[in-house]
Amino acid sequence: MGKLINIGFGNLINTDRVLVMIQPDSAPVRRLIQKSRETGKLIDATQGRRTKSVIVTTGETVVLSALTTDTLLGRFNGKAQTINEE
C-alpha cells in the first residue's frame, strides 16, 4: 500500500490508485461526475462544501474533494503531512 494523503475533512486516498486530479470547471468533467454518480462510482468527500477538485482512480472511481488541485499536489509531493503505512 502506498502513501495515504488527506484530501480534506479526514478523508484519505491511496496515492498508488490516483490517475489524475482535475478541476471541476469544464463541461466534460461535469459530465464525468454525473455519469459516475449514475453508475455508483462517485465518492463525495466534500462534506457539503463546494467541489474544487476531482480525483479519478485506477478503478474508474471518481472522488470529489473540497481542496484545490494545487493543495492536493503539494500533499502528493510531500510538502504537507502525510500518513505512511507499510
DRENNU-540400 format. One record per residue (C-alpha): residue number from 0; residue in one letter; y, x, z. Coordinates in Angstrom, 2 decimals, always signed. Layout:
N
ATOM     n   res     north      east        up
ATOM   NUM     A         Y         X         Z
...
***
This chain:
86
ATOM     n   res     north      east        up
ATOM     0     M     +0.00     +0.00     +0.00
ATOM     1     G     +3.43     +1.31     -0.93
ATOM     2     K     +6.68     +1.02     +0.93
ATOM     3     L     +7.85     -2.33     +2.20
ATOM     4     I    +11.54     -2.98     +1.58
ATOM     5     N    +13.65     -5.60     +3.36
ATOM     6     I    +15.01     -7.99     +0.72
ATOM     7     G    +17.06     -9.94     +3.25
ATOM     8     F    +16.60    -12.02     +6.39
ATOM     9     G    +13.49    -10.10     +7.47
ATOM    10     N    +11.63    -10.74     +4.22
ATOM    11     L     +9.76     -7.72     +2.86
ATOM    12     I     +8.40     -6.82     -0.57
ATOM    13     N     +5.90     -4.15     -1.59
ATOM    14     T     +7.67     -1.66     -3.89
ATOM    15     D     +4.45     -0.96     -5.81
ATOM    16     R     +4.43     -4.54     -7.12
ATOM    17     V     +8.05     -4.73     -8.36
ATOM    18     L     +8.53     -4.67    -12.12
ATOM    19     V    +12.23     -5.49    -12.42
ATOM    20     M    +15.27     -6.57    -10.39
ATOM    21     I    +17.84     -8.57    -12.33
ATOM    22     Q    +20.97    -10.60    -11.71
ATOM    23     P    +20.56    -14.39    -11.99
ATOM    24     D    +23.67    -14.97    -14.13
ATOM    25     S    +22.22    -15.34    -17.63
ATOM    26     A    +20.58    -18.42    -19.12
ATOM    27     P    +17.24    -16.67    -19.85
ATOM    28     V    +16.95    -15.65    -16.20
ATOM    29     R    +17.74    -19.19    -15.07
ATOM    30     R    +15.00    -20.46    -17.42
ATOM    31     L    +12.58    -17.89    -15.94
ATOM    32     I    +13.40    -19.15    -12.44
ATOM    33     Q    +12.88    -22.77    -13.48
ATOM    34     K     +9.57    -22.01    -15.22
ATOM    35     S     +8.35    -20.09    -12.17
ATOM    36     R     +9.33    -22.98     -9.92
ATOM    37     E     +7.36    -25.42    -12.11
ATOM    38     T     +4.25    -23.21    -12.16
ATOM    39     G     +4.37    -22.48     -8.42
ATOM    40     K     +5.06    -18.77     -8.83
ATOM    41     L     +8.53    -18.77     -7.25
ATOM    42     I     +9.27    -17.40     -3.80
ATOM    43     D    +12.73    -18.26     -2.48
ATOM    44     A    +13.71    -15.65     +0.13
ATOM    45     T    +17.41    -16.58     +0.16
ATOM    46     Q    +17.25    -18.70     +3.34
ATOM    47     G    +19.54    -21.26     +1.69
ATOM    48     R    +22.12    -18.69     +0.57
ATOM    49     R    +23.32    -18.08     -2.98
ATOM    50     T    +20.83    -16.16     -5.16
ATOM    51     K    +22.25    -12.75     -6.05
ATOM    52     S    +19.13    -11.04     -7.41
ATOM    53     V    +15.82    -11.97     -8.99
ATOM    54     I    +12.76     -9.76     -8.50
ATOM    55     V     +9.79    -10.04    -10.87
ATOM    56     T     +6.47     -8.66     -9.61
ATOM    57     T     +3.29     -7.49    -11.31
ATOM    58     G     +1.54    -10.78    -10.55
ATOM    59     E     +4.25    -12.64    -12.52
ATOM    60     T     +5.67    -13.95     -9.25
ATOM    61     V     +9.44    -14.35     -9.16
ATOM    62     V    +11.22    -13.66     -5.85
ATOM    63     L    +14.80    -14.77     -5.21
ATOM    64     S    +16.98    -12.71     -2.85
ATOM    65     A    +20.45    -13.23     -1.39
ATOM    66     L    +21.13     -9.48     -1.58
ATOM    67     T    +22.73     -7.92     -4.65
ATOM    68     T    +20.74     -5.74     -7.02
ATOM    69     D    +22.89     -2.75     -6.00
ATOM    70     T    +21.97     -3.22     -2.34
ATOM    71     L    +18.29     -3.57     -3.19
ATOM    72     L    +18.44     -0.50     -5.44
ATOM    73     G    +19.83     +1.53     -2.54
ATOM    74     R    +16.99     +0.35     -0.34
ATOM    75     F    +14.39     +1.13     -3.01
ATOM    76     N    +15.81     +4.63     -3.38
ATOM    77     G    +15.58     +5.24     +0.36
ATOM    78     K    +19.30     +5.07     +1.20
ATOM    79     A    +18.62     +2.47     +3.87
ATOM    80     Q    +15.98     +1.87     +6.50
ATOM    81     T    +12.51     +1.32     +5.06
ATOM    82     I     +9.21     +0.37     +6.65
ATOM    83     N     +6.21     +2.52     +5.71
ATOM    84     E     +2.62     +1.51     +6.30
ATOM    85     E     -0.22     +3.81     +5.42
***
